[in-house]
Amino acid sequence: MAVPEWIAAQEQVRHIHRRPARPGLTAPFPDWVSPDVRDTLGGHGVRTLWQHQNLAAQAAFDGRHVAISTSTGSGKSLAYLLPIIAATAEGRVGTGAERHRWARPDRAHTALYLAPTKALAHDQARRAAALGGPGWRISTLDGDSDQAERRFAREFATFVLTNPDMLHRSVLPSHERWQPLLRTLRYVVIDEAHRYRGLFGAHVANVLRRLRRLCRHYGSDPVFVSASGTIADPARHLERLAGVGDVLAVDTDTSSRPALDFVVWQGDQDPHREAAGMLARLVDSGAQALAFTTSRIQAELVAEQARRHCITPDEIASYRAGYLASDRRELETALSSGRLRGVACTNALELGVDITGMDAVLTVGFPGSLAALWQQAGRAGRDGRDAFAVLLAKPDPLDSWLCDHPEALFGAGVEATVLHPGQPTALAAHLAAAAQELPVSGRDEEYFGATMTALLEQLTARGVLRRRGTSWYWTAPSRAVDQIDLRSIAGTGVEIIAADTGRVIGQVDTAAADRTVHTGAVYLHQGEQWLVEDYDLDAGVALCCQLRAEWFTQPSSQVSVRIVGTDRERALGGGRLFAGTVELTTQVTGYLRRDAVSGTVWDSTPLDLPARTFRTRALWWTLPDSIALPERELAGGLHAAEHAAIGLLGGFTPCDAGDVGGLSITHHADTGAPTVFVHDGLPGGSGFADQAYQLAERWLAATVDLLAACGCEQGCPRCVVSARCGSGNHPLDRRSALAVLDVLVGHGSPVTLPA
């Protein structure tokens, strides 16, 4: 499907990139693939492999760790399913040394599949079941599994599909009960591996090290296979993620692909409204399309607005995380069958759910990395039809800069994934969990690295662990894993409950609850609006009533920062640049009600919520006392420079909007100077601030370029105004921001994103 004229002819189109069609390069099935599997695949029209599938499957069968990094729709799943079927459904054990390594006469080999979402694990289970024959014992394992399903996975299944959370909370702490799986484990598949970065990635990396340690204890030595969209250095990423060596990178994509036209669109309206209009028109024309939005709330709003403008509104729905299992699976089935033709979604759908080829994909705002952008666009044309994708730029600094520099989207290599397995907060927590599973000793540095012993001593001094001889033990009656949430700052989430019926509507992460389900907040679920009547922090419950509101809510907050320690510093132009540890105190202090149509503020309401304090990593720069700006202009300039720099950081390190935050102060107590802080958003840090320190000159030079190119007066959403600002974007001064940054880097020429 070519770009429709009603899109291509508009003045909002800044650039159209044509990615030509590509023929594929095929290879035969390896000799060990059974006739039954070949016949089954032949029934699905698959009679040969792509060359990269053959290479990955053979390497995994031979016992080599493999990192597959190819485009969406290139057949990564089949590449790892072939050796898994051979091992766990047919009992093939390889040849030579690997035959001895995996010989298990008393029980079939097993395999474990890890996905970042429950939906993806269930989708892969359905695909696997269609290939492996009726005797293959496949099981999914997640929070929706009942006791019978969990027992089957534990005692009988040879291929278990789950997520890191269940591995962390259910399997590893109860490893004695899971011996049948662990002692025969031959393969571990890590799907959507590029999603494991930052603090979440550090947690998962340590979960995998705990898994490898227990496997060794029970006598198994599994092969790890990672699958991801195109990322830089996938072998290195798997080495850091799983702690293994000698990884084969399979990153040359030999699959065929249709032509794709990619449109960069910069409009004057809210891009979510423009996406809703495009989605409705595409559905009315008979096309099937996805619209990837920036948040759960926006997925609901875009779907609702599209339904209002569509002739067949029942063919449009929303899809996001937080839905109950039955809701998710019903939506997935309707989309795959074609009963749904338009879906507004978050990246819960991006993460690999196998759907029929889309005619078009709309992406609202740059999604944080080139890998994620192409992952979304890859949903278009997956079944061989030409298709198109549209990036609808948000009015923010990064998207504005990308509209002026499309070569950064289409001419640059994908980013490296930021992952620090030795992140102290995550590692210390998992060492405690590991000690409860099996006593930890010095030889476990093989899994946990050279900083292990020092962290164990710290845990011992705090009374978390007890040392006896050369080993460390967990002595508390509670479970160590219950203190670790892989995906959030703390807690297990807040349930949103209908006050009149007690029905659970959904769930929100604890870290986001103060901002999204405080008393008075409007919460959206599947197109329905719910007003939060009571937010009980202690019980982890938000009670709601349904209503039809003509407004939405926006939280207000206060932030303060204290420097705990500085470990690096250097000159930056006429100022100084620092990196270190800071203590952040944040508090949601109230909320605004804004008109649903115009965004105009109706009123503000104070809230009495507790302050949240945590330590994290940050960089900060200071200006000399000689900077010649009046106090008010200096405050506006620092604040605007902070917003613009943070807004552009996602182009230089693959961070999302919530991964980093900032604060600007005209005279900070710890530095004694005008200071701007840019910090990781999670306790202990996640690597983004430290990476930004390394590339500060290029990053801030691009920020100067962005500010200089904007034609506004004081500041606008395209350069410095931020929807996430807790102080209502006051004060902001674009021209003063240029003066502030000129002290640090001067007015440089345009720069490109790092490869």
N, C-alpha and C positions, 0 to 999 in steps of 0.2 A: 504494500500500500504506500504510494507516494505521498509526500506532504500535501494535504489538501490546499487548494488555492486560497481558501478563506483564512488559512494560517500563513502560507508562504508569501502572500501579497501584502501583508500588514507591515506598517512602519516599525512596529515593535520588534520585528525580527532583526537581531544584531548580526547573526552569522548562521549559515547552514553548512554543516560539515557532511560530506558524502563519504561513507565508508563502503567501498565496493564489495560486491559478492566475492566469495573465495571458494574454490573447489577444495575438496578434502583429499587427504592421502591415506589410503587404506592399508591394512595388514591382515594376515590370516589369524585365526584363533590359535592360541598356543596348543600344543599337542595334548596337554592335560585337561583341557576343557572337554567335558563328556559329550557324547552324542545327544543325550537327553537335553542338556542345556543348550546345545547348538540348535536343536529342533525347536525348543521353546522360543529362543531368540529369533529363529527364522520365521516363526508364526507372528512375531511382532515386526517383521520386515528387516531384522538385523542379521545379515549373513556374513559380514566382515567387521573388523574393528578399525577404528582410526589408529594410526601409528602410535600416537601417544597413549592410547588405551592399552595396546599390546605391550608397550614398554613398561608401563606402570604395573600392569597385572603380572607380568612375568617376574619383575623385580620383587614384588611382594610375595609371590609364590616361592621364590628362591630364598626368602628370608631377609630381604633388605628393607630398611625403613625408606618410605617413599613420600615425597611432598609433591602432590599434583596441583598445579596452578595454571588453569586454563579457563577460557571464557565460559559464561553461562550457556548451558545447552550443549556442551562439548562432550558429554558422556562420562564425566568423572565417576558417577555412581557405578556404572558398569565396570569400570576399571578396577575398583576395589571389591565389587560383589563377586566377580569371577573367582578370585582366589579364596574368598570367604566361603562360597558355595562348595568349591572343591574340598576345602578343609572340614567344614562343619556339617555339610549335608551328605558328602560322598566319602569322607574319611581319607582323602589323599594327603600324604605326609611329605611329599617332595622327595628329593634324592640326596645322596651323599651325606654331608655333615648335617644338613637340615633334617634329614630323616631321623637321625639319632636325637637331635635337639627336641623334636616334637613327638617322639614316639609315646603314645599313651594307649596301651592296649585295653584298659579297663573302662574308658569313656571317650566319646567323640570329642574332638577339638571344639573349642568355643571361640566366639568373636564378640566384641563389644563395640557398639557404635554410639558416638557422642554427638549430639546436636545442640545448638544453643537454644532451641525452642522445642516445646512438646509437639507442635504442629509438624515440624520438619521430621522428627523421629517417626511419627505415625505415617507420614507420607512415604518415607523410605521403607517402612515395614510393608506397606501395601505393594510397593514396587518389587521388593525382594521376594515376597510371597508368590508373585506371579512368575518368577524365574526359577525358583529352587525346587519345585515339585512338592507334592502333598506331604511327604515324609519329613520335610525340613521343619525343625522345631524353632519357630521364631516367636519372640515376645517383645512387646514394648513395656517399659517400666517408667512411670512418672507419678506425679502426685494424684492423678486420677485413677491409678490402678487399684483394684480391690485386693483383698487378701489372697484370693485364689490365683489371681494373675501374678501377684508377687511370688507366690510359692512356685508356680510354673516356671517363672523366669529364674528362680534360684536353683531349682532342683532338676529341671528337665530341659530347658531351652538351650540350644547351641548357638543362637544368634540373638543377643539382647540389645535392643535399641533404646537408649535413654538419654539423659542430659547430665552435665557435670554436677548439677545440684543433687540429683538422686545418688550419683556415685559417691559424692561427698557425705551426704547425710544418712544414707541407708545402707549402701553396700560396704564401704570401707570400715565404718565403725562396727559392723556386724560380720566381719570377714570370715569368722569361723562358720557361720551359716551359709556363706557364699563360696565355700571351698570348691564345690563341684564346678563352678564357673572359673574361679581364679586359678586353680591348679592345672587347668587344661587350656588356658587362654592363649590363643595363637595370634589373634589380630585385634588391634584397637584402631578404630577409624575415628578421626577427629574432623567432622564436617564443618564447613564454613569457618575454617581455621583463622581467616583474617579478622574474624570478630573477636578473637581472644587477644586483647591488647590492653594497655593501661592497667589499672588495679584489678579489673575483672580477669584480664589475662594472667596477671601474677597469681591470683587465687587459683585459677584453673591449672596453671603450670605446676603449682605445688600439690594439687589434688592428683595430677598425673604422676608426680614423683612418689606420692604415697601409694598409688596403685602399683607402680613398678616395684616398690619395696616389698609390698605384700605378695606380689606374684613371685618374686625371687624367693620369698619365704616358703611358698608352697611349691616351688620347683618349676615354674613356668617362666618364659622369657619372650613376651609378645613382640610382634612386629607392629610398628606404628605407621599408619598411613594418614596423611592429612590431605584434605581437599579444600580448595578455596578458589575464589575468583583470582584474576591476575594480580599478583602482588610482587614486590621486589624481593629477591633472594628468599624464595619459599623454603629452601633447604635449611637455611640459617634459622628461619622462624620456627620450623618444627624442632630443630635441635634445642632451641631455647625453651620452647613450649613443653616438650616431653622430656628434655634432659638426655636425649640420645645422640649418638654420633653416626657418622657414615651414612648420611641421608642422601638419597638420589633425588634430585630435582627434575620433575617432568613438567616443564614449563613452555614447551614449544607446542602450540595448539595446531593440530593437523586436521581438525574437523572442518567440514564445509560450513559456510554461513551465508545467509542472504544479505543483500544490500541493506544498509540502514542509513537513512537521512537523519541527522541530528541537528535540531534547531535550538539556537540560543535566543531566548525571548526576554526582552526587558520592557515591561509595560509601565503605565502610570498608575494602574489600579493595584489593589491587593492581589498578589499572585494566586492566593487561594481561591478568590472569586473568579479570576480568569481561568484557573484550572477547572473549577466547577462548570463554567460555561463551555469550555472545550470538551469536557467529559460528557456532558449532556448532548452536545451536538454530534460527537462521535458515535454515541449509542444510537441516536436518532437516525444516523446514516447507515446503521447496520454493523458498525465496527465493534470490536471488543477491545477495551482499553483499561489500563490501570493508571491511577493518579497517586503517586507517592507524596505524602504530605509530611509536615515537620513535627507533628505531635499527635497524640491520641485525640485531643480535642479537635484539632484541625481535620483529622480524618472524618470525624462525625459531621463537622460543619460542611465540608466540601461535598460529602455524600448527600446531605440534606438539601443544600443549595442546588446540586445537580438534579436531584429528583424534582424539585420545583419547576425546573426549566425543561424537563424531558417529557416526551410524549408517552413513553412507557416507563414510569418511575419505578415500577416493581423490578426492573432489570438493573437497578443501581443499588449498591449496598456499601457499607464501610467494613473494614477489616483492620483489627489492631490487636496488640497484646492486651491482656486483662479480661478478655471474653471467657466465659465458661467453656469447657471442652465441647459440649454439645453444640453451642453456637458456632465455635470455630470450624468444626468439622462439617456442619451443614453449609456454611459459606464456602468452604473449600470445594465441596462436592458440586455445588451450584455453579461455581466459577469454572471448574474443570469440564462440566457437561455443557456449558454454554448457556444455561438458564440465566445466569448473571452476565451482563455484557459490559457493565461499568463498575469498577470498585475503587473507592478512595481508601487508601491504606497507609499504614506505617511500615517500617522495615520488618515487622512480624511476617509480612507476606514476601518481602524481598529475600528472606533467608531460605532460599532453596526449595520452597514448596513447588512441586512439579505441576504446572498448569499448562493448558493448551496454549499455543503460540498466540501472543497478543498482536493486534494490528498496530497499536500505538501505546507508548508509555509516556506519561507526563510526570516530571519530577519538579516539585515545588521547592526551589532553593537548592543550592549545592549541598549534597548530603554529608559533607565532611571529609571525603577522600575520593580520589579518582576511582579507586577500586569499587567503592560503594556506588558511585555514579554509573559505572559500566555494568555492575551487577544488576542494577535496576533496569537500565536500558536493554540488557540482555534478555529481558522478558518479552521483548518485541521481536516477532519473526522467528520464534523458536522452532516452528514446524516447517520451515523452508520458504515462507512467504516473505517478500520484502516488506519492510515496515519503517516506521519513523519514531523518533523520540524527541521530546521537547524539554529543555531545561528552562523553567520559568523563574527568572532571577528574583530573589527577594530584594527589597530595598534595604540592603545592608552592605557593609564595606566589602566583604569578600566577593559577594555576587556582583556588585558593581565593578570591582576590579577585574573579575573574570570576563565580564561583558566587553571590557576594553582590551582584554588580552586573551582572546579565545585560543591562542596557541598554547596557553597553559593547560587547557582542557584536552586539546586534540594533538598537541605536538610534544607533550612531555611524558616521561615514563611514570609509572605508578609509584606511589610512596612506599618507603620502608615502614613496616609495622613496629610500633613502639611497644616493647615488652621487656619488663625487668622482673624475672623470676625471683631474684633475691631481694625484692622490695621488703624492707624490714618488718613492717606491720603485718603484711600477709604471711611472710615466711615464719615469723614467730608464732602466729596463731596456728599454722599448720604443723609446726614442730610439736606443739602441745597435743594436737590431734593425733599425730603420728605416734607420740609417746603413749597415748592411751591404747592405740591399736597394737603396738609392740614396743617394748622398751627401746629407746634410742641410744646408740653408742657411736663412738668415733668413726667407725667404718661407714656410717650412714652419710658422711660427707660426700660419698659417691653420688648420692641423690640430692642432697640439700646444699652443697657447696661449702666454700671455705669459711663463710661467716656463721656456720651452724653452731659451733661450740660457744662462741661469744654470746649468741642469742640464747642458747640453752642456759648459760650461766645467769643471764639476766632474768630468765623465766624462773630459775631456781631462787634467785634473790627475792623475787616478788612472791614466792610461795606458790607459784603455778605448778612447778614440777619439783620432784625430789631426786637428788642424786644418791645412788647407791653403787659404790665401786666405780666402774667405768661406764655405767649406764644411767639414763634419766627416765623417771617414771611419772606417770600421771596418778595422783592419789585421791582426787576429789570424787564424790559419788555421782556428780553430774557428767553429762557428755560434753567433751571439748568441742565437738563439731557444732553444737547448738549456739556457740558464741561466735560463729563465723557465718556471715551471709555473703555468698560469692558475688552477688549482684548489687548490693546496696551498702550504704554506710553502716546501718545497724538495723536490727529488728527483722521481722519476717513479713511485714506488709500490713496495711490497714484495709479492713474489709468495709465496702460501701454497702449499706443495708437499707432496704425500703422500710421505713418506720411503721407503716400500717400492716405489712404482711410478714416482715422478718426475712424476706427473700434477699439473698446475696446477689447484688447487682454486678459487682466487680471487685477489683482489688487494686490498690495503688501502693507503690514502693514507699517504705517508711521515710526515706530521705526526701521524697517529694510531697508527702502528705500535708505538711504544714502549709505548703503553697497551693495545693490543689483541692483539698477537701476540708479546709478550715470552715468553721461555722460561718454561714452566709455565702459560701462558694457555690457557683453553678457548675455542676458536674454533668458531662454528656456521656451517654451510653446508647449506642446503636440508634442515634437520631433522637433519643429522648433526653429531655432536660430534667435534672434533679437538683433541688435546692437542699444544701446541707443544713439541717436544723441543729445538729449537735455533733461535735467532734470530740470524742473521748480518747485522749492520748494514752491513758493507762490501759484501757481495754482494747485499743487498736481498732476502734469502730467509728465509722461516720454514718449517722442516721440521716436519711434523706426523704423528701417527699417530692412527688412528680409535679412539674408545673410547666407552663409555656412562658418563658421569660423573653423579654425584648432587650435584655442586656447580658453581658458576660462580665466576669470578675477578673481582676488583675491584682496579685498580691504586692504589697510594699514591704521593704525589709531594710534593716540596718546591718552594717558589717564593720568590724574593727579588726585590726591586725597588729600582732606583736612579734618582733623578730626574736626567735629563739637562738639561732646560730647562723653564722655566715661561713661557708666553706670555699667560696670562690669569689673573686672580684677582679675587675680590670677597668681600664679607662675606656670610655665610650664617647668619642668626640670631646666636648667640653664637660661632660658629666662622668659618672661612674656607674658601672653595671655590677650587680651582685647576684649570687644564687645561694640559697640556704633553706633552713627550716623556719617556718612561721607558725604562730598560733592564731587561728581565725575564730572569731565569735560572730555568729549570724543569728538574726532574730526576725521572724515575720511579725511586723508591727501593725498591719492593717491591710485593707484591700480597697480597690476602686471598683465602682460599677461603671461600665462603659456601654454606650449604645451599641446594639448588635449590628446596626447598619453603618453608622458613621464613625464609631469608635470614640465619640465625645464622652468625656467624663461626666457622669451624673452626680456622684457624691463619693465620699470616702468614709470608711468605718474603721475605727481602731480595733485591734485584737490584743488579747493578753495571752501570748504564747511564750513558752520558755526560750531562753537563748541556748544555742547549740555551739559548743566549743570543740575544736579538734585541731590537731597539728598536721601540716602538710608541707609540700615543697613549693618554693616560689622563686621567681627572679624579681628584681626590682632595680629601677634606675633612679638616680638622684641628679638634680640640677644644681649648678653653682649658685651661690647667693647673688652673683652679679647679674642674673637674668633680669632684664629690664621690662617687667610686666607688672602692672598694678595688681593688687590682691585679687580682685574679682575676675580680671581677665586671666590671671594665672590659674585660678581654680577652674575656670571654664576650659582653659587650654589643656591642663593636665587631665581633666575628666574626658574631654573629647579625644585626646591622644590615647588614653586608656581604652576607650570604646573602639576606636578605629583599629588599634593594634590587635586587640583581642578578636575583633571581627575578621581580621585578615589572617590570623594565626593558623586557621584551618587549611590555608593554602600551602603552609610550610611544614606542618606536622599534622598527621591524620587525627585531629581531635574534633569532637562534636561540640555543640554550643554549651552543653552542660559539663564538659570535661574541665574547663578552666573558668576562672573568675578574675576579678580585678578590683582594685581600690586605688584612688588617687587622693593625696593629701598635700596641702600647700606647705605644711610644716609638720613632719612626722616626729613624734617624741623620740624614737629610737635612732633616726638618722640625722635629725636636726636640719633637714633640708626639704625642699619640694621633692616628693617621691611618688612614683607610680609602681604598684605591685601587680604582678600577674602570677596567679597561683593555681596549682592543681585543685580540682574541686572535691577530691576525696581524701579522707584521712591517710596520712603516710605518704601521699603523693602517688602519681601514676606515670611519671616520666616526661610529661609534656612540657612542664616549666623548665626542666633541665635541658631538654632538646632545644627549646626556644632560646635559652642562654647561649647555646653554641652558634646559632645562626642569627643573632640579634641584628647584626649590621644589615644583612639582606632583607630581613623581615621588616625592620623599621624603615629602611629605604623605600620599600614598596608601600609602606603606610604613608610616607611623605608624598609619594607619587599619587596615591589615591586621593589624599586631601587636596593636593594642588590641582587635580583634574576636576574636582567637584565645583560646580558653579554656584552653590548655595551661599548664603550669607553667614549665619551663625552655625548652621549644622542641619542635616537632614538624615532620614533613614538610610540613604545611600552612602553616607560617609561616617556619621558618628552617633546618630540616634539609635538606641537599642531597646527592643521590646522587653528585654530581661532586666533592665536597670531598676534597681530597688529604690532609687531616689527620684524616680520620675523624670530622668534625663535633665536634671537641673543641678548646676549650671553646665552649659556646653558652649564652646566657642571654637569653631573650625579654624579661623585665622590664627588665634592664639595657639592652637594645637600645632600649627605649622611652625610657629616661632619656638615652641617647646622642643619639637623634634629636630629642628634645624641645629639646635645646640648639640644634639647627639650625633646625627648622621649627615646633616646638610641636605640640600635638595639634589638628590641623585637622579639619574635617568631611569626609565622604566626597567624593572627586573622581571625575570621569569621564575616560575616555581621550580624548586629543586627536583631533580629526577629521583 
